[in-house]
Amino acid sequence: MIQSMKREELIYQALRLPSSALPYFVNRQLTTLFPDKALIECESGYFNVSSYAEDRQCTIANQRIEENELLTDWEEPEAEERDLTAKGHLNTYAYNAWSKITWREETLLVLTLHWEGSCTMVRHWILADTEQIVDQFVTSVCSWNAEIRGEILVFDDGEWQKDERLFKAIKSATFDNLILQDTLKQEIQTDLVQFFAARDMYRHYNIPWKRGILFLGTPGNGKTHTIKALINTLNRSCLYVKSFKAQYRTDDKNISDVFRKARTAAPCLLVLEDLDALLTDENRSFFLNELDGFASNIGIVILATTNHPERLDPAILDRPSRFDRKYLFTLPALPERVAYITLWNTSLQPSMRLSEQAITEIARLTNEFSFAYLKELFLSSLMKWMTAEKRQMETIMFEQVALLQSQMASSLG
């Protein structure tokens, strides 16, 4: 009973302390309260017991102690789940609380605390009968959360997060629904497929098995769609970097973490969209040093994109050993516009479809349109058609072509 009362008081007393003193205080108290238990203090972001338990790797029982703070959030259902019975999901997790964990017939206690210092701090204290049990449990939880299983790992604000929704969205992008100029689509596919199949050949000739590919070109001409289609086709782990910036971490530290994670996930794809925006005068040198790590970057394909190649340092743009191949994505020529419009046209209801003559004429009129503008042409025409009574889709589309041309002209000043 005395121990139980002290456990109840521990959270309250700890959170009243300065952030610099809190971890030491908790360690001392736990050592006194549980002299026969092994203790580990863990601050790794990979120690996510809730996700581990959701996969039935362990079970969690939040301890009913007066001072516990349990948070509940609500997750809305996915689009395909939305029906009369879909009401979303409630998730409850320990914020400042004790949890009882059952894992491989072992019982562990976990104390989790959040507090504000220079940033929001999260720390876990894990107690078990032996050091071996604690070590194995922490290793198992962190290793499981570090694995990439049907998700994309996204780096943002100095942390890795799994983005299952992004992964699902990417699944809709394939090479079948991608139109590119000439043989560009096949060249890119062949390049990457052959690279991942050639590991033994690279080793035989003592060539570092790594690849750097840069997609260049104006916005809206298929760079992002191509990356998504590659992720689907290659079936490799994918790491996606949104930013090297973080509030409480340096760019160099974040760049180091990105490349270290890529090396542990290899063979993998490391996606750096809008590379010119990711790099600054302050972090460029450190980035190049990580990029040039020949032996340590084995099995990594860096897929970078830029809408503004003129903003990239020549040391990145013009040195072949860093980005071995550059692919240029330009505005679609007439054959690509015809192919793209035809592909969209087949997805329409028969009563809405364009004639061959209309397809040819619209393709001719959209000479300055990117693929993104061609997509907007169809979407805006569909929305217009749904509210227009007894008007032909062809008539609406010709009107929308003129409207978008006017918008493009005004945006150019």
GIJOHU-V191153 format. One record per pair of residues at least 6 apart in sequence whose C-alpha atoms are under 7 Angstrom apart, sorted by the first residue. I is the first residue (numbers start at 0). J is the second residue. Records with the same first field share a line. If there is no record, write none. Layout:
I->J ; J
//
This chain:
2->32
7->64 ; 65 ; 66
8->66
10->66
11->66
13->21 ; 24 ; 25
14->114
18->115 ; 116
36->126 ; 127 ; 128 ; 129
37->126 ; 127 ; 128 ; 129 ; 130
38->124 ; 125 ; 126 ; 127
39->124 ; 125 ; 126 ; 133
40->123 ; 124 ; 125
41->122 ; 123 ; 124
42->121 ; 122 ; 123
45->141 ; 144 ; 145
46->140 ; 141
47->140 ; 144
48->140
51->57 ; 140
52->58 ; 59
57->100 ; 101 ; 102
58->100 ; 101 ; 102
59->98 ; 99 ; 100 ; 101
60->98 ; 99 ; 100
61->97 ; 98 ; 99
62->97 ; 98 ; 99
67->95 ; 96 ; 97
68->93 ; 94 ; 95 ; 96
69->91 ; 92 ; 93 ; 94 ; 95 ; 96
70->91 ; 92 ; 93 ; 94
71->89 ; 90 ; 91 ; 92
72->89 ; 90 ; 91
73->87 ; 88 ; 89 ; 90
74->87 ; 88 ; 89
75->87 ; 88
76->85 ; 86 ; 87
93->111
94->111 ; 112 ; 113
95->111 ; 112 ; 113
96->110 ; 111 ; 112
97->108 ; 109 ; 110 ; 111
98->108 ; 109 ; 110
99->107 ; 108 ; 109
100->106 ; 107 ; 108
101->107
106->127
107->125 ; 126 ; 127
108->125 ; 126 ; 127
109->123 ; 124 ; 125 ; 126
110->123 ; 124 ; 125
111->122 ; 123 ; 124
112->121 ; 122 ; 123
113->119 ; 120 ; 121 ; 122
114->120 ; 121
125->133
126->133
127->133
147->236
150->161 ; 162 ; 163 ; 166
151->161 ; 162 ; 163 ; 166 ; 237 ; 238 ; 239
152->159 ; 160 ; 161 ; 162 ; 237 ; 238 ; 239
153->159 ; 160 ; 161 ; 162 ; 238 ; 239 ; 240
154->160 ; 239 ; 240 ; 241 ; 242
155->240 ; 241 ; 242
156->242 ; 244 ; 245 ; 246
157->244 ; 245 ; 248 ; 253
169->227
170->231
172->224 ; 227 ; 228
173->228 ; 231
174->228
178->335 ; 339
179->335
180->331 ; 335
192->233
198->208
201->207 ; 208
207->293 ; 294 ; 297
208->297 ; 298
209->296 ; 297 ; 298 ; 299 ; 300
210->299 ; 300 ; 301 ; 323
211->300 ; 301 ; 302 ; 321 ; 322 ; 323 ; 324
212->301 ; 302 ; 303 ; 322 ; 323 ; 324 ; 325
213->302 ; 303 ; 304 ; 322 ; 324 ; 325 ; 326
214->222 ; 303 ; 304 ; 305 ; 325 ; 326 ; 327
215->304 ; 305 ; 306 ; 308 ; 326 ; 327 ; 328
216->305 ; 306 ; 327 ; 328 ; 329
217->306 ; 329
218->306
219->369 ; 370 ; 371
220->328 ; 329 ; 330 ; 369 ; 370 ; 371
221->328
222->328
235->267 ; 268
236->264 ; 267 ; 268
237->267 ; 268 ; 269
238->268 ; 269 ; 270
239->269 ; 270 ; 271
240->270 ; 271
242->277
243->250 ; 253 ; 254 ; 277
244->250
250->282
251->282 ; 285
254->286
258->289
261->267 ; 269 ; 299
262->295 ; 296
265->298 ; 299
266->298 ; 299
267->298 ; 299 ; 300
268->299 ; 300 ; 301 ; 302
269->299 ; 300 ; 301 ; 302
270->301 ; 302 ; 303
271->302 ; 303 ; 304
272->303 ; 304 ; 305
273->304 ; 305 ; 306
274->303 ; 304 ; 305
275->305 ; 307 ; 310 ; 311
290->321
291->321
315->321
330->368 ; 369
331->369 ; 370
333->362 ; 363
336->362
337->358 ; 359 ; 362
340->358
341->358
344->352 ; 353
351->392
353->393
357->393
376->399 ; 400
380->395 ; 396 ; 399
384->392 ; 395
//
